[in-house]
């Protein structure tokens, strides 16, 4: 007859991830997203349209 034993790990609550995790990812995404606009601004001020078009 099988015994009905339970383990302590099966009844333990799941570990929660810290709330800071999504904030760090959001800040990183914001920096990457904003940096592309900064490069566009610098590129339009520093290069002539011909240089941008033909490299």
N, CA, C and O atoms as CSV, one atom per row, in Angstrom:
chain,resi,resn,atom,element,x,y,z
A,1,UNK,N,N,0.829,-1.168,0.000
A,1,UNK,CA,C,0.000,0.000,0.000
A,1,UNK,C,C,0.890,1.253,0.000
A,1,UNK,O,O,1.764,1.379,0.858
A,2,UNK,N,N,0.687,2.167,-0.931
A,2,UNK,CA,C,1.542,3.357,-0.980
A,2,UNK,C,C,1.249,4.289,0.188
A,2,UNK,O,O,0.108,4.443,0.622
A,3,UNK,N,N,2.305,4.896,0.672
A,3,UNK,CA,C,2.125,5.828,1.790
A,3,UNK,C,C,1.826,7.225,1.251
A,3,UNK,O,O,2.291,7.597,0.174
A,4,UNK,N,N,1.069,7.970,1.989
A,4,UNK,CA,C,0.661,9.322,1.593
A,4,UNK,C,C,1.539,10.337,2.301
A,4,UNK,O,O,1.091,11.033,3.212
A,5,UNK,N,N,2.791,10.417,1.876
A,5,UNK,CA,C,3.694,11.390,2.488
A,5,UNK,C,C,3.775,12.622,1.604
A,5,UNK,O,O,3.723,12.534,0.377
A,6,UNK,N,N,3.900,13.743,2.236
A,6,UNK,CA,C,4.048,15.002,1.504
A,6,UNK,C,C,5.395,15.606,1.843
A,6,UNK,O,O,5.932,15.396,2.931
A,7,UNK,N,N,5.919,16.339,0.922
A,7,UNK,CA,C,7.191,17.008,1.170
A,7,UNK,C,C,6.935,18.469,1.492
A,7,UNK,O,O,5.916,19.038,1.099
A,8,UNK,N,N,7.858,19.058,2.201
A,8,UNK,CA,C,7.709,20.461,2.594
A,8,UNK,C,C,7.854,21.382,1.383
A,8,UNK,O,O,7.260,22.460,1.345
A,9,UNK,N,N,8.633,20.963,0.406
A,9,UNK,CA,C,8.846,21.832,-0.746
A,9,UNK,C,C,7.610,21.916,-1.636
A,9,UNK,O,O,7.438,22.901,-2.353
A,10,UNK,N,N,6.765,20.920,-1.602
A,10,UNK,CA,C,5.568,20.943,-2.431
A,10,UNK,C,C,4.549,21.954,-1.914
A,10,UNK,O,O,3.783,22.519,-2.695
A,11,UNK,N,N,4.537,22.182,-0.620
A,11,UNK,CA,C,3.561,23.105,-0.061
A,11,UNK,C,C,4.121,24.511,0.155
A,11,UNK,O,O,3.393,25.396,0.605
A,12,UNK,N,N,5.392,24.732,-0.155
A,12,UNK,CA,C,5.998,26.048,0.038
A,12,UNK,C,C,5.478,27.015,-1.028
A,12,UNK,O,O,5.297,26.621,-2.180
A,13,UNK,N,N,5.238,28.264,-0.660
A,13,UNK,CA,C,4.766,29.245,-1.648
A,13,UNK,C,C,5.868,29.566,-2.656
A,13,UNK,O,O,7.057,29.474,-2.349
A,14,UNK,N,N,5.459,29.936,-3.838
A,14,UNK,CA,C,6.421,30.274,-4.889
A,14,UNK,C,C,7.130,31.577,-4.535
A,14,UNK,O,O,6.521,32.509,-4.009
A,15,UNK,N,N,8.406,31.625,-4.827
A,15,UNK,CA,C,9.190,32.825,-4.528
A,15,UNK,C,C,8.789,33.943,-5.485
A,15,UNK,O,O,8.670,33.727,-6.691
A,16,UNK,N,N,8.584,35.128,-4.941
A,16,UNK,CA,C,8.205,36.274,-5.770
A,16,UNK,C,C,9.450,36.982,-6.256
A,16,UNK,O,O,10.447,37.085,-5.542
A,17,UNK,N,N,9.376,37.467,-7.482
A,17,UNK,CA,C,10.472,38.247,-8.030
A,17,UNK,C,C,10.325,39.683,-7.539
A,17,UNK,O,O,9.206,40.155,-7.339
A,18,UNK,N,N,11.424,40.371,-7.346
A,18,UNK,CA,C,11.322,41.757,-6.866
A,18,UNK,C,C,10.655,42.665,-7.891
A,18,UNK,O,O,10.780,42.458,-9.098
A,19,UNK,N,N,9.945,43.672,-7.392
A,19,UNK,CA,C,9.229,44.606,-8.263
A,19,UNK,C,C,10.192,45.512,-9.026
A,19,UNK,O,O,9.796,46.154,-9.999
A,20,UNK,N,N,11.434,45.571,-8.600
A,20,UNK,CA,C,12.426,46.411,-9.257
A,20,UNK,C,C,12.798,45.866,-10.633
A,20,UNK,O,O,13.309,46.611,-11.469
A,21,UNK,N,N,12.555,44.607,-10.877
A,21,UNK,CA,C,12.960,43.955,-12.118
A,21,UNK,C,C,12.361,44.637,-13.346
A,21,UNK,O,O,13.091,44.925,-14.295
A,22,UNK,N,N,11.069,44.901,-13.355
A,22,UNK,CA,C,10.451,45.516,-14.532
A,22,UNK,C,C,10.883,46.960,-14.690
A,22,UNK,O,O,10.925,47.478,-15.805
A,23,UNK,N,N,11.205,47.610,-13.589
A,23,UNK,CA,C,11.645,49.006,-13.669
A,23,UNK,C,C,13.015,49.117,-14.326
A,23,UNK,O,O,13.270,50.046,-15.092
A,24,UNK,N,N,13.884,48.179,-14.027
A,24,UNK,CA,C,15.208,48.171,-14.646
A,24,UNK,C,C,15.089,47.903,-16.139
A,24,UNK,O,O,15.749,48.557,-16.945
A,25,UNK,N,N,14.257,46.951,-16.503
A,25,UNK,CA,C,14.064,46.655,-17.925
A,25,UNK,C,C,13.430,47.839,-18.652
A,25,UNK,O,O,13.792,48.128,-19.793
A,26,UNK,N,N,12.496,48.518,-18.011
A,26,UNK,CA,C,11.849,49.684,-18.614
A,26,UNK,C,C,12.853,50.816,-18.818
A,26,UNK,O,O,12.846,51.472,-19.860
A,27,UNK,N,N,13.713,51.049,-17.834
A,27,UNK,CA,C,14.729,52.094,-17.958
A,27,UNK,C,C,15.715,51.769,-19.073
A,27,UNK,O,O,16.117,52.658,-19.824
A,28,UNK,N,N,16.103,50.518,-19.186
A,28,UNK,CA,C,17.008,50.119,-20.264
A,28,UNK,C,C,16.387,50.310,-21.631
A,28,UNK,O,O,17.040,50.797,-22.553
A,29,UNK,N,N,15.138,49.930,-21.763
A,29,UNK,CA,C,14.432,50.116,-23.030
A,29,UNK,C,C,14.289,51.597,-23.360
A,29,UNK,O,O,14.425,51.990,-24.518
A,30,UNK,N,N,14.018,52.413,-22.359
A,30,UNK,CA,C,13.887,53.860,-22.580
A,30,UNK,C,C,15.199,54.471,-23.050
A,30,UNK,O,O,15.204,55.337,-23.925
A,31,UNK,N,N,16.312,54.024,-22.474
A,31,UNK,CA,C,17.613,54.537,-22.901
A,31,UNK,C,C,17.923,54.150,-24.344
A,31,UNK,O,O,18.399,54.976,-25.123
A,32,UNK,N,N,17.657,52.912,-24.694
A,32,UNK,CA,C,17.916,52.458,-26.060
A,32,UNK,C,C,17.017,53.199,-27.041
A,32,UNK,O,O,17.474,53.645,-28.094
A,33,UNK,N,N,15.760,53.329,-26.701
A,33,UNK,CA,C,14.791,53.995,-27.583
A,33,UNK,C,C,15.170,55.471,-27.770
A,33,UNK,O,O,15.165,55.974,-28.894
A,34,UNK,N,N,15.491,56.151,-26.690
A,34,UNK,CA,C,15.837,57.564,-26.762
A,34,UNK,C,C,17.165,57.816,-27.452
A,34,UNK,O,O,17.342,58.844,-28.105
A,35,UNK,N,N,18.103,56.882,-27.312
A,35,UNK,CA,C,19.411,57.055,-27.930
A,35,UNK,C,C,19.308,57.062,-29.449
A,35,UNK,O,O,20.071,57.760,-30.117
A,36,UNK,N,N,18.380,56.302,-29.997
A,36,UNK,CA,C,18.217,56.304,-31.455
A,36,UNK,C,C,17.746,57.675,-31.945
A,36,UNK,O,O,18.181,58.135,-33.001
A,37,UNK,N,N,16.872,58.324,-31.199
A,37,UNK,CA,C,16.421,59.664,-31.587
A,37,UNK,C,C,17.551,60.686,-31.460
A,37,UNK,O,O,17.639,61.620,-32.257
A,38,UNK,N,N,18.406,60.509,-30.466
A,38,UNK,CA,C,19.566,61.387,-30.329
A,38,UNK,C,C,20.503,61.225,-31.521
A,38,UNK,O,O,21.018,62.216,-32.040
A,39,UNK,N,N,20.725,60.001,-31.957
A,39,UNK,CA,C,21.586,59.773,-33.118
A,39,UNK,C,C,20.977,60.358,-34.389
A,39,UNK,O,O,21.705,60.865,-35.243
A,40,UNK,N,N,19.674,60.295,-34.524
A,40,UNK,CA,C,19.017,60.899,-35.686
A,40,UNK,C,C,19.215,62.413,-35.675
A,40,UNK,O,O,19.481,63.014,-36.716
A,41,UNK,N,N,19.087,63.027,-34.502
A,41,UNK,CA,C,19.264,64.474,-34.397
A,41,UNK,C,C,20.694,64.871,-34.736
A,41,UNK,O,O,20.909,65.832,-35.475
A,42,UNK,N,N,21.659,64.154,-34.212
A,42,UNK,CA,C,23.062,64.453,-34.499
A,42,UNK,C,C,23.365,64.224,-35.976
A,42,UNK,O,O,24.097,64.996,-36.595
A,43,UNK,N,N,22.797,63.161,-36.534
A,43,UNK,CA,C,23.038,62.863,-37.944
A,43,UNK,C,C,22.467,63.902,-38.880
A,43,UNK,O,O,23.088,64.229,-39.891
A,44,UNK,N,N,21.302,64.425,-38.565
A,44,UNK,CA,C,20.699,65.428,-39.448
A,44,UNK,C,C,21.403,66.772,-39.336
A,44,UNK,O,O,21.402,67.551,-40.289
A,45,UNK,N,N,22.001,67.053,-38.191
A,45,UNK,CA,C,22.728,68.314,-38.036
A,45,UNK,C,C,24.153,68.218,-38.571
A,45,UNK,O,O,24.710,69.220,-39.019
A,46,UNK,N,N,24.740,67.048,-38.530
A,46,UNK,CA,C,26.148,66.903,-38.889
A,46,UNK,C,C,26.417,66.488,-40.317
A,46,UNK,O,O,27.537,66.653,-40.800
A,47,UNK,N,N,25.434,65.961,-41.002
A,47,UNK,CA,C,25.644,65.467,-42.361
A,47,UNK,C,C,24.662,66.124,-43.325
A,47,UNK,O,O,23.531,66.451,-42.967
A,48,UNK,N,N,25.121,66.304,-44.530
A,48,UNK,CA,C,24.246,66.814,-45.585
A,48,UNK,C,C,23.358,65.673,-46.073
A,48,UNK,O,O,23.729,64.508,-45.931
A,49,UNK,N,N,22.201,65.980,-46.641
A,49,UNK,CA,C,21.323,64.915,-47.139
A,49,UNK,C,C,22.004,63.992,-48.146
A,49,UNK,O,O,21.730,62.793,-48.174
A,50,UNK,N,N,22.885,64.543,-48.968
A,50,UNK,CA,C,23.605,63.717,-49.938
A,50,UNK,C,C,24.487,62.687,-49.231
A,50,UNK,O,O,24.562,61.537,-49.663
A,51,UNK,N,N,25.154,63.091,-48.148
A,51,UNK,CA,C,26.018,62.180,-47.403
A,51,UNK,C,C,25.208,61.080,-46.724
A,51,UNK,O,O,25.655,59.935,-46.652
A,52,UNK,N,N,24.051,61.411,-46.239
A,52,UNK,CA,C,23.203,60.409,-45.595
A,52,UNK,C,C,22.679,59.418,-46.624
A,52,UNK,O,O,22.613,58.217,-46.363
A,53,UNK,N,N,22.308,59.924,-47.790
A,53,UNK,CA,C,21.728,59.070,-48.824
A,53,UNK,C,C,22.750,58.103,-49.404
A,53,UNK,O,O,22.464,56.916,-49.568
A,54,UNK,N,N,23.930,58.604,-49.712
A,54,UNK,CA,C,24.916,57.778,-50.402
A,54,UNK,C,C,26.049,57.305,-49.498
A,54,UNK,O,O,27.049,56.781,-49.989
A,55,UNK,N,N,25.912,57.478,-48.206
A,55,UNK,CA,C,26.849,56.926,-47.245
A,55,UNK,C,C,28.139,57.630,-47.186
A,55,UNK,O,O,29.014,57.251,-46.407
